[in-house]
Amino acid sequence: MVLFCEYTVPENHREAFLAWVRRHPELWRDAEFMESADQPGVFLEIRQAVDEEDALRKKAERRQGRSEWREMEGWIKGGRDGLRLWTFRSVSRDG
Protein backbone atom coordinates (compact mmCIF):
# COMPACT_ATOMS: atom_id res chain seq x y z
CA MET A 1 0.00 0.00 0.00
CA VAL A 2 1.01 3.57 -0.58
CA LEU A 3 -0.02 6.69 1.32
CA PHE A 4 -0.08 9.97 -0.58
CA CYS A 5 -0.04 13.17 1.45
CA GLU A 6 -0.61 16.31 -0.62
CA TYR A 7 -0.80 19.96 0.38
CA THR A 8 -0.19 23.46 -0.94
CA VAL A 9 2.17 25.98 0.60
CA PRO A 10 1.52 29.54 -0.62
CA GLU A 11 4.45 31.28 -2.30
CA ASN A 12 4.91 33.74 0.57
CA HIS A 13 5.53 30.80 2.97
CA ARG A 14 7.43 28.46 0.62
CA GLU A 15 11.01 29.39 1.62
CA ALA A 16 10.24 29.31 5.37
CA PHE A 17 8.53 25.95 4.92
CA LEU A 18 11.46 24.49 2.98
CA ALA A 19 13.90 25.78 5.62
CA TRP A 20 11.80 24.00 8.26
CA VAL A 21 11.80 20.81 6.16
CA ARG A 22 15.62 20.93 5.97
CA ARG A 23 15.84 21.35 9.76
CA HIS A 24 13.74 18.19 10.29
CA PRO A 25 15.18 15.50 7.99
CA GLU A 26 13.94 12.78 10.37
CA LEU A 27 10.35 13.54 9.30
CA TRP A 28 11.09 12.69 5.67
CA ARG A 29 13.31 9.63 6.25
CA ASP A 30 10.66 7.15 5.10
CA ALA A 31 9.08 9.37 2.45
CA GLU A 32 9.66 10.49 -1.07
CA PHE A 33 9.18 14.27 -0.83
CA MET A 34 8.31 16.13 -4.02
CA GLU A 35 7.17 19.51 -5.31
CA SER A 36 5.03 19.86 -8.41
CA ALA A 37 6.95 20.97 -11.49
CA ASP A 38 3.72 22.41 -12.90
CA GLN A 39 2.37 24.06 -9.74
CA PRO A 40 5.17 25.29 -7.45
CA GLY A 41 4.11 25.12 -3.83
CA VAL A 42 2.11 21.92 -4.27
CA PHE A 43 3.95 19.24 -2.28
CA LEU A 44 3.52 15.49 -2.21
CA GLU A 45 4.85 12.91 0.20
CA ILE A 46 4.75 9.28 -0.86
CA ARG A 47 5.02 6.81 2.01
CA GLN A 48 4.94 3.03 1.90
CA ALA A 49 2.54 1.24 4.23
CA VAL A 50 2.86 -2.44 5.14
CA ASP A 51 -0.90 -2.96 5.25
CA GLU A 52 -4.16 -1.09 5.78
CA GLU A 53 -3.60 -0.87 9.54
CA ASP A 54 -0.18 0.72 8.99
CA ALA A 55 -1.69 3.17 6.49
CA LEU A 56 -4.41 4.15 8.97
CA ARG A 57 -1.81 4.66 11.68
CA LYS A 58 0.28 6.90 9.42
CA LYS A 59 -2.81 8.89 8.41
CA ALA A 60 -3.78 9.40 12.06
CA GLU A 61 -0.25 10.50 12.90
CA ARG A 62 -0.43 13.16 10.21
CA ARG A 63 -3.91 14.34 11.25
CA GLN A 64 -3.53 14.41 15.06
CA GLY A 65 0.00 13.22 15.63
CA ARG A 66 3.32 14.53 16.70
CA SER A 67 3.80 18.21 17.40
CA GLU A 68 6.30 18.43 14.51
CA TRP A 69 3.50 17.76 12.05
CA ARG A 70 1.19 20.29 13.70
CA GLU A 71 3.96 22.88 13.39
CA MET A 72 3.82 22.69 9.58
CA GLU A 73 0.07 23.35 9.47
CA GLY A 74 0.77 27.09 9.72
CA TRP A 75 2.34 27.03 6.25
CA ILE A 76 -0.26 24.83 4.56
CA LYS A 77 -3.04 26.57 2.66
CA GLY A 78 -6.18 25.78 4.67
CA GLY A 79 -4.19 24.56 7.70
CA ARG A 80 -5.02 21.03 8.84
CA ASP A 81 -8.00 20.94 6.44
CA GLY A 82 -5.62 21.59 3.54
CA LEU A 83 -3.78 18.34 4.19
CA ARG A 84 -5.14 15.69 1.82
CA LEU A 85 -4.36 12.02 2.43
CA TRP A 86 -5.08 9.07 0.16
CA THR A 87 -4.25 5.41 0.53
CA PHE A 88 -3.81 3.23 -2.54
CA ARG A 89 -3.60 -0.54 -2.70
CA SER A 90 -2.33 -2.72 -5.53
CA VAL A 91 -4.83 -4.04 -8.04
CA SER A 92 -4.31 -7.35 -9.76
CA ARG A 93 -3.76 -6.95 -13.50
CA ASP A 94 -4.13 -10.67 -14.10
CA GLY A 95 -7.90 -10.59 -14.48
Buried (B, 14 or more C-beta within 10 A) or exposed (E): BBBEBBBBBEEEBBEEBBEBBEEEEEBEEEBEBEEEEEEEBBBBBBBEBEEEEBBEBBBEEBEEEEEEBBEBBEBBBEEBEBBEBEBEEEEEEEE
